[in-house]
Amino acid sequence: PFLDSVLSATDIRNFPRKNFPAVLISGNSDLYVPSEYSVKTWRSHWPSIDVRLVNSGHVSGMVLNRHVIISSAIDVLRTVATSTSSPVNHRQEDATLL
């Protein structure tokens, strides 16, 4: 119960909806944020998000898929650079949730 309450505090639905470019990299074996949850929930709460699945778990995804993280960051920066709206124009709390 304690761990459930702590983890539920990080649920995206507890935060304001977003509307600027972002990438979510989710491991298809992630037990903390299962991919079937993340794709459906994140896209409904953050329509402009690009969800990318990697063949890994939560931590191993960060360790073994560094190239995906780097290329995704570059893709988001390119999107922001070519769009008319930028996260810089959003409230400070929006920027910290990226």
N, C-alpha and C positions, 0 to 999 in steps of 0.2 A: 504493500500500500504506500509506504513512504517513497519508494523509487518511482512508482506510478505517478504520484503527485508531483514529484520533481520533474520528471520527463514530460508530463502533460503541460507544464508551464512553458515549454518550448514549442508547443503546437502553433503552427503558422496562423491558425484561425483565431488565436488570442491577440493578434496584432492587426493594425489597420491594413486594408487592401492596398496593393501596390499597382502602379501602372507605369513602370519604366523598365527598360531592358535589363535582363539578368539571366544567368544560366544556373540551373541546379544540376549538379552531377550526383547521381544516385547509384549506389551499388545494387545490383540485382539480388545479392545475398545479404543485404543490410538488414540486421535485426532491430536496429534502433529506429530507422526510418524505412520501412519496407517499400520497395519500388512501386508496388501496386497502389499503396497509399499516397506516396509522394507525387506520382504523376497526376492522379485524379484530384487530390486535394490541393496541391500547389497550383495546378492550372486553373482550378475554379476560383482560387483566392488571388492569384497573380496571373491574369490572362496573358501578359506579355512575356512570361517566363519560357525559356527554352530548356526543356528537361532532357538531359543526356544520361543514358544508362551505361554503366561499365560493369564488366564481369568481375565483381568483387564484393566484399563486405564494407562496413562503415570505415574502419581504420585502414584496412588493406587497400581500399580505393584511393586513399590519399597517398599511400606509400608507393603503390605499384602503378598508379595511373597519373603520375605527375605530368606527363605530356598532355593528357586530356585537360587537366586543370589549367595548364599554361595556355593551350590553344583556345580554351573556352574564355579565359580572361581576355585574350587578344580579340576574340570575336565580339565580346561585349563592348570593349573599348572602341572597336571599329563601328559598331552599331550606334553607340552614343555619339561618336564623332560625326557621323553622317546624318543623325536625326536632328529634328528641330527642338526637341526637348531633351534636357540633360538632367541626370540625378543631382547635379550641382544646384539646380533651381528648386529642389525639393527641400522640405524641412530637414533639419539636422538629424532628427530621430530616424527618418527614412534612410539617410545615408549610412547610419551606423548599423542598420539591419542587413546591409549587403554583406 
